[in-house]
């Protein structure tokens, strides 16, 4: 029987970063993935690093996002140093473009919300927005500059974190699905993977939208896939410095000249087909925001599955079973929350507690809700 100090189900960006943290703490770590590591949500993301809430349901996530943003520069430096690889980190900020007829009212609302959450936000006139990003459409009425935000090449970062983890002694096992957890005398003692029993002092579930399929954890991790379609564009006539954000689209420039376009959210199970309707929606919104992209080449299209939860918030920390921890359900914020998630799991494993109050993200919220519903019935 293979034995580790810690075993992690899911070798995406979050699982790999947790493995790196634990290995640096001196633990022997086994990292298991059902396929080639890092080829699900970590591979499909746009790599936007923004703690700004997209809607009111995401407001509770802002403090955690801010904490992760503070960790990011050191995290990137450490990963690049250990791995010897670059990650495409761009601390250039985000420009939120507003084309509403009620632009002034919307501008004031957005700026007030962000500043109320302690996030830097600078109101821009249409002319000021186009001065910063000349490729923007003439239809833009106003903008909000979020100067402290950034982006990263999520594919490059995932590969770099995995290489750093290997160099620190993490054993990465591909094509070996974690089927269930092993519990003895009320304590989790490892996992079952590929027909084999794996022993571990600590077990961490970080399998994204597949977390709920692991036997013995579904009550803590009711995660479902939220499909997102993406397009990679290249256009020599369009220069873009910052992430551009609008109601129907986000555009993310890469260091190699590509521009990624995304925003779709579809609940269609585990299906990952790129559809004509999805591509049409993305291209129409991208060209409306940056008209020069009408002449862009389409270099790649793909779809990925984000791990969503009933309240759209991540699942972090211990459940009822000793030795079992969760780091899943990050929805659209997985890349952003990677450094803070890895740090928190390290604290839970090494200290059995964390300094922050993270009850809002506890896996027990789903168990308690189910109990309350049963009692009410």
C-alpha positions, 0 to 999 in steps of 0.5 A: 500500500502506498503511503503519504503524509498527505494525498490530494485528489485533483492535480489542477492549479489549486491541487498542485499549489497545495502540494507545493506548499505541503512539500515545502513544509516537509511533508511527503505528498501524493497528487492524483489526477484522473487524467493528464494533470491540469487539463480541466478548469486550470487549462481552460481559464482566462487567468484574470486576477480580480477580487472585484465581485461580478454580482452581489452573490460574490461580495462575500468572496472579496476579502479572500480575493484581496488576501490572495492578490496580496500573496500573488507577487511572492507566489509567482516569484517563488514558483518561477524560481523553483521551476525555472519557468515563466508564468506570464504574470501581468500586473497591468490592471483591468479596465471595466468598460461601460456602454450603458445609456445610464453610464453616469449612474452605473459608473458611480454605483460601480466605483462606490461598491468597489471602494466600499470593499476596499478595492481601488477603482478610478472613474473614467470618462469615455475619452479617458478610457480610450486614451488608456486603451485606444482600441476601445469602441467609440460606443463606450460611455465611461469606464472604471480603472481597477489598477491593482488587478492583474492576469496570468497565463494560467496554462503556463502557471499550472505547468510551472507549479507542477514542475516546482512541486516535482522538484520539491518531491511531490509524487504526481500520479496521472490517469489514476482517479480517486474513487472514494475516501477511506474512513476508519474509526471516524477518521479519514485515512486515505483514498481509494484510487484506481482500485488501490488503497492509498494511505495518508495522514491528511486527505485533501479534495481538490478535484474541481467539478469532479469532487462530488463524484468521489464516494464519501464526500458528496454531502460536503461538496455539491459541486456541479460543472459550469461550462465556459467557452473561450476563443484565442485571437491574434490581431496585429492591428489591435494593441491592448495593455490591460484586461478589458471587462464589459457586461457580455465579454472579457478580453485578456491580452497575453505576453505573446500577442494573443487576446483571449475572449470569454464569458459564457456560463452554461449548465449542460453537465460535463459536456465540453463541446464548443458550439457555433452559438457560443463562438458567435456570442463571444465574437459579437461581444468582442468586436462590439467592445474592440471593433479592430478585432473584426480582422483577428485570426481565430487561433484556438477555441475550447471549453472548460468546466468551472466547479460551481456550488449552490451559492457560487462560493468555494468550499474550504476547510474540514468537514466532520471527518478528521483528516479530510479537508476540502479545497474545491468549488472555486467557480470563476475565481480558481486562479485568483484564489490559488495562493490563499487557498494553498496557504490556508490548507497548509495552515489547516494541515500543519496547525489544525486551524487558520487565523481567518474566519472562513465559516462562510466557506465551510463544507459544513454549510451544506450539511447543516442546510440539509439537516435544517431542511429535513427538520423543517419537513 
